Amino acid sequence: MPCIDRLPAIPLLASDPYLSIWMPADTMTQTDACHWSGPAKPIRGVLTVDGAACRFLGAGPEPEADLTELKVTATRTCFTSEFAGVRLETCFASPALPQDLDLLSMPVTLVTLSAVSLDGAEHDVRVKLHLSDRLCYDGDIRPAMSGASFVLNGKNTAWCGQTTQKPLSHSADHSTIDWGYLYLSADGETTLVGDGLQTCCSLSAGGPAAQLIIAYDDIASINYFGDLCKPWYRRDGRQITDAIRCVQEHFDTILNDCARLDARLAEDARNAAGEDYERLVNAAWRHTFAAHKLIATPAGEMAFLSKENDSNGCIGTVDVSYPSIPIFLKYCPELVNALCRPVLEFASMPVWTEDFAPHDVGRYPLATGQVYAARRHVGQGECYPPYYLYPAGTDVWDVRYQMPVEECGNMLIMLEAGRAFGADPALAKQYRSLLDTWVQYLVKYGEDPDEQLCTDDFAGHLAHNVNLAAKAIIGVACYARLA
């Protein structure tokens, strides 16, 4: 029986909320890949053996290759296709390596393709990989596009993107990026074609694997309280081409590091709860990291910002960060501080006069002030006002739709848990006056909360919520440890 990992969707490009492309099927050829929010973002692969063609990835007119193996680990999706006496082994690797945050923040995917003869005969084997330029725009209407190709560090490299660039120009839940440039770099012939990028290479059975790099330059990642901030790896002036060069020069080392991390996580998960839990951890790793963007703030510090999905697209939501932290506590606790930092910065601004913690810091990719409970409704695709600039006393939010106990408890627990696992305690000390205010709120209202919303806001307002009371108690205890 073939070894096929059955997941709701198979990760292909999984770097951040915008570069998050999955195969929503049980095989790799049932349909086209799509963004996590649903729109098709085709990535198609065609294998040609002795002149006969088949599909090994995505939709298309060619017959389908037989999928004989599919394995999803924490950082890699590897699958095996068979056709006409040849086995093609394909691997997409997302280097979400917490020991290398520069690499983790690079929107890059490493692809390897290798062939093996199943019948012992020599075969003429060619592989074509095509990336649709739909990865570069939102919606179904194709805008004017441009692109070109050049040689980068000895590798054939092509790019495409919209002719008119509007970075950070929209904000919504079910949206994809609508700016930036897609890159494809490989040894084979790599060119701009009519509707995207394409590379073609010849493989020798049993020979070395072809190495491809898929990258995305989002130009600016996050509007961080008025500053258009870039990914963490670009804090020292590096560009997307530097990221591509880095991967080119360290391709095998990065893959080996991915394999080591995969093995460590698999062992940790199996020891904790067995093979089924291992599969969950593997799926959750890329799911979790792809839901966040790691940027450098104007002060050169890390901010790790999540995007809600199937909700309202909030960025930096406290009650989304809270359940995500166990994975970061174990493998990179400083990322917990990076989750808390944007919330602490916003809560220190004049406009936030509440005596409890905010729910969020905006709607992705605009960290411009809490949007949950805002009195002003802003439609999908539109941008919220720059609340971070509003003076104290401005009537922005309806207090009835805040989550005071929930978020105060969450923030205090996250900060103490991060410190306990090794994160720098200086962040909590820097914002001690805020924490003093939040713990006083919990002492006053947490033991028996009045009618409040909690993270399960779909349940509506609940009085005497025992879950909130428990969180308040733990939050007070965590404050005591921090203090």
C-alpha positions in Angstrom: 0.0 0.0 0.0 1.3 3.5 -0.8 2.2 5.8 2.1 -0.1 8.8 1.7 -0.4 11.4 4.4 -4.1 12.4 4.4 -4.5 16.0 5.5 -7.2 18.6 4.8 -4.7 20.4 2.6 -1.1 19.7 1.6 1.4 22.6 2.1 3.5 23.7 -0.9 4.6 27.4 -0.3 4.0 28.1 3.4 6.0 31.2 4.6 3.5 33.8 5.8 -0.2 34.7 5.6 0.2 35.9 2.0 2.6 33.3 0.7 0.5 30.4 1.9 -0.3 28.1 -1.0 -1.8 24.6 -0.4 -3.1 21.6 -2.4 -6.7 21.1 -1.2 -6.9 17.5 -2.2 -5.8 13.9 -1.3 -3.5 13.7 -4.3 -1.3 16.3 -6.0 -3.1 16.2 -9.4 -6.9 16.4 -8.5 -7.0 20.2 -8.7 -4.9 23.3 -8.6 -3.2 24.7 -5.6 -4.8 27.6 -3.8 -4.2 30.3 -1.2 -5.4 29.3 2.2 -8.4 31.6 1.8 -9.6 29.7 -1.3 -8.5 31.5 -4.6 -6.7 29.4 -7.1 -2.9 30.0 -7.3 -1.9 27.3 -9.8 1.5 25.6 -9.5 1.7 23.0 -12.2 4.3 20.3 -12.9 4.6 18.2 -16.1 6.9 15.1 -16.4 7.9 14.0 -19.9 9.4 10.5 -20.3 10.6 9.5 -23.8 8.3 12.1 -25.3 5.2 11.1 -23.4 3.9 13.7 -20.9 2.0 13.4 -17.6 1.0 15.7 -14.8 2.7 15.2 -11.4 1.3 18.5 -9.8 -1.8 20.6 -10.4 -4.6 20.5 -13.0 -4.2 20.4 -16.8 -4.9 18.4 -20.0 -2.1 15.8 -19.5 -2.9 12.4 -17.9 -2.1 12.1 -14.2 1.0 10.3 -12.9 0.5 7.7 -10.2 1.0 9.1 -6.8 2.8 6.4 -4.8 4.0 8.2 -1.8 3.2 11.5 0.0 4.8 12.5 3.3 4.3 15.8 5.1 6.9 16.7 7.8 7.2 19.9 9.7 9.2 21.6 7.0 8.9 19.5 3.9 6.2 18.1 1.6 7.7 15.2 -0.4 5.9 13.1 -2.9 6.7 10.4 -5.4 5.0 10.0 -8.8 5.4 7.1 -11.3 5.0 7.2 -15.0 6.4 5.2 -18.0 9.0 3.4 -16.1 10.3 6.4 -14.2 9.8 7.5 -10.6 9.9 11.2 -9.9 10.6 12.4 -6.4 9.5 16.0 -5.6 10.1 17.9 -2.4 8.9 21.4 -1.4 10.7 22.7 1.7 9.7 25.7 3.8 12.7 26.6 6.0 10.7 27.5 9.1 13.8 26.9 11.4 13.4 28.6 14.8 17.2 28.5 15.3 17.7 30.7 12.3 15.2 33.6 12.4 16.7 35.3 9.4 16.0 32.2 7.3 12.6 31.7 8.9 11.6 35.2 7.8 12.7 34.7 4.2 9.7 34.1 1.9 11.5 31.2 0.1 10.7 27.6 -0.8 13.3 25.1 -1.8 12.2 22.6 -4.4 14.1 19.4 -5.5 13.3 17.1 -8.4 15.0 13.8 -9.0 14.3 10.8 -11.2 14.9 7.0 -10.8 14.5 4.4 -13.5 12.1 1.6 -12.4 12.8 -0.8 -15.2 16.5 -0.4 -15.5 16.3 1.2 -18.9 17.7 4.6 -19.8 15.0 7.3 -20.3 14.9 10.8 -21.6 13.4 12.6 -18.6 12.3 16.2 -18.6 10.4 18.2 -16.0 8.6 21.5 -16.4 7.3 23.5 -13.4 5.0 26.5 -14.0 4.0 29.2 -11.5 0.9 31.2 -12.3 1.2 35.0 -12.0 -2.0 34.8 -10.0 0.2 34.6 -7.0 0.9 38.3 -7.6 -2.6 39.7 -7.5 -5.9 39.5 -5.6 -9.2 38.7 -7.3 -10.1 37.2 -10.7 -9.4 40.1 -12.9 -5.8 40.0 -14.2 -4.1 43.4 -14.0 -1.3 44.6 -16.4 1.7 42.4 -15.6 5.4 42.7 -16.3 8.5 40.6 -15.8 11.9 39.6 -17.0 14.7 37.1 -16.6 18.4 37.4 -15.7 21.2 35.3 -14.3 21.7 35.6 -10.6 24.8 34.1 -9.0 25.1 31.7 -12.0 21.4 30.6 -11.8 18.7 31.4 -14.4 16.2 33.6 -12.6 12.8 35.0 -13.7 10.4 37.4 -12.0 6.9 38.7 -12.6 4.6 41.2 -10.9 2.0 43.9 -11.5 3.0 46.8 -13.7 1.6 49.2 -11.1 2.6 48.5 -7.5 0.5 49.5 -4.5 2.1 48.0 -1.4 -0.1 47.5 1.7 -3.1 49.0 -0.2 -5.9 46.8 1.2 -7.0 45.0 4.3 -9.4 42.1 4.5 -9.9 38.6 5.8 -10.2 36.4 2.7 -7.7 38.3 0.6 -4.4 37.5 -1.1 -1.5 39.8 -1.7 -2.1 42.4 -4.5 1.5 43.7 -4.8 5.1 42.4 -4.9 7.1 40.2 -7.2 7.3 36.4 -7.7 10.7 34.9 -8.4 11.8 31.5 -9.7 15.5 30.5 -9.8 16.9 27.3 -11.2 19.7 25.7 -13.2 17.4 24.8 -16.1 15.9 27.2 -18.7 13.8 29.6 -16.5 11.7 32.2 -18.3 8.8 34.5 -18.1 5.9 33.0 -20.1 2.5 34.4 -20.9 0.8 33.8 -17.6 3.6 33.3 -15.1 7.1 31.8 -14.6 8.4 28.5 -15.9 11.5 26.4 -15.6 12.4 23.3 -17.7 15.2 20.8 -16.8 16.5 17.5 -17.9 17.0 14.8 -15.3 19.2 11.7 -15.5 17.9 8.7 -13.7 19.8 8.2 -10.5 21.6 11.5 -11.1 21.7 14.6 -8.9 18.4 16.4 -8.1 17.5 19.6 -9.8 17.3 22.5 -7.3 14.8 25.3 -7.7 14.0 28.3 -5.5 10.6 30.0 -5.4 10.6 33.4 -3.6 8.3 36.3 -3.1 9.3 40.0 -2.6 6.4 41.7 -0.8 8.3 45.0 -0.9 6.8 46.0 2.4 5.2 43.5 4.8 3.3 45.4 7.5 2.2 49.0 8.1 3.4 49.1 11.7 1.8 52.1 13.3 2.7 54.3 10.3 6.1 52.7 9.3 6.1 50.4 6.3 8.2 47.6 7.8 10.1 44.8 6.0 10.7 41.1 6.9 13.2 40.5 9.7 16.0 39.3 7.4 15.9 42.7 5.6 16.6 44.8 8.7 20.2 45.3 7.7 19.4 46.4 4.1 19.3 43.0 2.4 17.0 42.4 -0.6 15.0 39.5 -2.0 17.9 38.8 -4.3 20.2 38.4 -1.3 17.8 35.9 0.2 17.8 33.9 -3.1 21.6 34.0 -3.2 21.7 32.8 0.4 19.6 29.8 -0.4 21.5 29.1 -3.6 24.8 29.0 -1.7 23.5 27.0 1.2 20.8 24.9 -0.4 22.0 21.5 0.8 22.9 22.8 4.3 19.4 24.3 4.6 17.8 21.0 3.5 19.9 19.1 6.0 18.9 21.5 8.8 15.2 21.0 7.8 15.7 17.2 8.0 17.3 17.5 11.5 14.4 19.7 12.7 11.9 17.3 11.2 13.5 14.4 13.0 13.6 16.2 16.3 10.0 17.3 16.2 8.9 13.8 15.1 10.8 12.2 18.1 9.4 14.8 20.5 5.8 14.3 19.3 6.0 10.5 19.3 7.5 10.4 22.8 4.7 12.7 23.9 1.7 11.0 22.4 2.5 8.6 19.6 2.4 8.6 15.8 -1.0 10.2 15.4 0.2 13.2 17.4 3.3 13.3 15.3 1.2 13.8 12.2 -0.7 16.6 13.9 2.5 18.3 14.9 3.9 18.1 11.4 0.7 19.6 10.0 0.5 22.3 12.7 4.1 23.4 12.4 3.8 24.9 8.9 0.2 25.9 9.5 1.3 27.9 12.6 4.4 29.6 11.1 2.6 30.4 7.9 -0.1 32.3 9.9 2.5 34.8 11.1 4.9 37.4 9.7 8.2 38.2 11.4 9.2 41.8 10.8 11.8 44.3 12.1 10.2 47.2 13.9 11.5 50.8 13.3 13.5 50.3 16.5 15.1 47.1 15.0 13.2 44.8 17.3 11.2 41.7 16.4 7.5 41.8 15.9 5.7 38.5 15.1 2.3 39.3 13.8 -0.5 36.8 13.1 -3.5 37.0 10.7 -6.9 35.7 11.7 -8.6 33.6 9.1 -12.3 33.0 8.6 -13.0 35.8 11.1 -12.3 39.5 10.3 -8.6 39.3 9.4 -7.3 41.0 12.6 -3.6 41.3 13.0 -1.8 40.5 16.2 -4.9 39.2 18.0 -4.1 38.5 21.6 -6.5 35.5 22.0 -5.1 34.0 18.8 -1.5 34.5 20.0 -2.3 32.9 23.4 -3.1 29.4 22.1 -0.3 29.5 19.6 2.5 30.0 22.1 3.2 26.4 23.2 5.1 25.7 20.0 7.1 28.8 20.4 7.8 28.3 24.1 9.4 25.0 23.4 11.4 25.9 20.3 11.9 29.6 20.3 10.6 31.5 23.3 11.8 34.9 22.1 9.0 34.7 19.5 6.5 35.0 22.4 8.0 38.4 23.2 7.7 39.2 19.6 4.0 38.4 19.7 3.5 40.6 22.7 5.5 43.6 21.7 3.0 45.1 19.1 0.2 44.9 21.7 2.3 46.5 24.4 3.4 49.3 22.0 -0.2 50.0 21.0 -1.6 49.9 24.5 1.0 52.6 25.4 -0.3 55.0 22.9 -2.5 58.0 23.9 -5.6 56.7 22.1 -5.7 53.6 24.3 -7.0 54.8 27.6 -8.7 51.6 28.7 -7.5 49.9 31.9 -7.3 46.5 30.2 -5.4 45.0 27.3 -6.4 45.4 23.7 -7.8 42.6 21.6 -5.7 43.3 18.5 -3.6 45.9 16.8 -5.4 46.3 13.5 -6.5 44.3 10.4 -3.8 42.5 8.4 -1.5 43.8 7.0 -2.2 47.1 8.7 -1.1 47.3 12.4 -2.7 50.7 12.8 -4.7 50.2 16.0 -7.4 47.8 17.3 -10.3 47.3 15.0 -12.3 44.8 17.1 -15.2 46.7 18.8 -14.5 49.8 16.7 -17.7 51.9 16.3 -16.8 52.6 12.7 -17.4 49.7 10.3 -14.9 49.3 7.5 -15.6 47.0 4.6 -13.5 44.1 3.4 -10.6 45.4 1.2 -10.8 48.9 2.8 -8.4 50.3 5.3 -9.2 51.3 8.8 -8.4 54.8 10.1 -4.9 55.3 11.7 -6.2 54.9 15.2 -2.7 54.9 16.6 -2.5 58.7 15.8 -5.8 59.6 17.6 -5.5 61.6 20.8 -6.6 60.4 24.2 -10.3 60.7 24.7 -11.4 59.9 21.2 -14.4 57.7 21.2 -13.2 54.9 19.0 -14.5 51.6 20.6 -17.7 50.3 22.1 -16.6 49.0 25.5 -19.4 46.4 25.5 -17.7 44.5 22.7 -14.2 44.4 24.3 -12.7 41.4 26.0 -11.1 42.8 29.1 -10.6 39.8 31.4 -9.7 37.6 28.4 -6.9 39.7 27.0 -5.5 40.9 30.4 -5.1 37.3 31.4 -3.7 36.2 28.1 -1.0 38.9 28.0 0.2 38.3 31.6 0.3 34.6 31.0 2.2 34.9 27.7 4.8 37.3 29.1 5.5 35.1 32.2 5.5 31.9 30.2 7.9 33.4 27.7 10.2 34.5 30.6 10.0 31.1 32.3 11.1 29.4 29.0 14.0 31.8 28.4 12.7 34.9 26.7 14.2 38.2 27.7 12.5 39.5 30.8 13.4 43.1 29.9 10.2 43.4 27.7 7.9 42.9 30.7 10.0 45.3 32.8 9.8 47.9 30.1 6.0 47.9 30.2 5.6 47.3 34.0 3.2 50.2 34.4 0.8 48.6 31.9 1.0 45.2 33.6 0.3 46.9 36.9 -2.9 48.4 35.4 -4.0 45.1 33.8 -3.5 43.0 37.0 -5.5 45.6 39.0 -8.3 45.1 36.5 -8.2 41.3 37.0 -8.1 41.7 40.8 -11.1 43.9 40.6 -13.3 42.1 38.0 -11.7 38.7 37.4 -12.9 36.5 40.3 -16.6 36.7 39.1 -16.6 38.4 35.7 -19.7 40.4 34.8 -21.3 40.0 31.3 -18.2 40.0 29.0 -17.1 38.5 25.7 -14.4 35.9 25.7 -12.4 34.4 22.9 -15.5 32.3 22.0 -17.2 35.5 21.0 -19.6 33.6 18.7 -21.3 32.5 22.0 -22.1 36.1 22.8 -21.8 37.8 26.2 -21.7 35.5 29.1 -21.9 36.4 32.8 -20.0 34.6 35.5 -17.8 32.8 33.0 -15.7 30.3 34.9 -13.2 30.0 32.1 -12.6 33.8 32.3 -12.3 33.6 36.1 -9.7 30.8 35.9 -7.7 32.8 33.3 -7.9 35.8 35.6 -6.5 33.8 38.6 -3.7 32.4 36.5 -3.0 35.9 35.1 -2.6 37.3 38.6 -0.3 34.5 39.5 1.8 35.1 36.4 2.0 38.8 37.3 3.3 37.9 40.7 6.1 35.9 39.2 7.0 38.6 36.8 7.1 41.1 39.6 
